[in-house]
């Protein structure tokens, strides 16, 4: 069995760090969704007697829902942006380590 090279070790560590960063982003997303499920009943229009067959406007609910979602997301946006930048840098580093060494990069012209 051959010992892993330093590039393989770095690649493994970068992939693990990327998984952790993605997990943090997923966690934030789940927290926002969880916080949105609480106010949903409050956002729905009240079921009062309809006035001459006027039904409640479904767009009103969607506007309220989107407003709440926008507010909750805005609270966490700096954290989301920082994690997204970190994830992009990790993806770039992993891509660089995965690409095979080209002969052009090994010698100067």
N, C-alpha and C positions, 0 to 999 in steps of 0.2 A: 504494500500500500504506500502511495507516495504522500509526502507531506504537502499540505496546501501552501500555495505561494502567498506572498504578501498581498498580491492583487486580489486573490480569491478571498483572503481574510477581510480585506478592506471592503470588497463587494458584499460579502455576507453582513458585515457590520452596517454598511449603508442601507442594505435592504431591510434589515431589522429596524433601523432608525426610521425608515420610510413607513414601515408597517405601524410603528408607534405613532407617528405623526398623523397618518390616515385614521388611526383609531381615535385620536383626539378630535379630529374633525367630525368623525361619525358621532362621537359622544356629544359634541356641541349640537349637532343636528337633532339627535334624539332628545336632548334637553329642551330645545326649542319646540319640537313637536309635542312633547309631554306638557309643556306650559301652555300650548295652544288648545289642548283638549279640554282644559278646565273652563275657559270662558265661552266655549261654543254654545252651550245652552243660553247664556246671557245675550249672545249676539243674534239669536233667532228672533224673528218678529213675534210679538205677542199674539196669541190666538184669541182675539176678541171677535165679536160678532161682525161678520162681513157686511159692508154697506152696499146693498143692492148688487150683489154678486161680484164685488171687487175682491180679488185675491191679493194677498200680500206680495209685494215686489221681491222676487228672489235676488235681484241685483243689490238690494240694500244689505242683505246678509253677506253677500260676497264682498261688498265694499268694507263692511265692518271687519270681516275676517282678514282681508288683505291688510287693512290698517293695523290691526293687532299684530299680525305676522311681521309686518314691516317694522313696527316698534320693537318687538322682541329681537328681531335679527339685527337691528341697528345697535342695540345694547351690546351685542357680542361681535359686531363687525370688525373692530380692531384685532381681536383675537383670531377671528376667522381669516382675515387678510394675512396676518403674520404666519399662521400655520400654512396657508396656501402658498405663500412665498417660499417657506422652508421646504414644502413638498416639491415645488418646481425645481429648486436647487438640488434637492436629493435626486429627483428624476434625471436631471442633467448629469450629475456626477455618476449615477449608475449607468447611464447610457455611454458615457466616456469610458468607464472601466470595462463595459461589456464589448465594445467594438474591438475587433482584432487589431493588433499592432500593424500598421501599414508600413511598407518598406520606405515610403517617402518621408515619414517622420523619423526614421532611424538614422538618416544621413543628411548632411547639409549640402546644399547645391553650390 
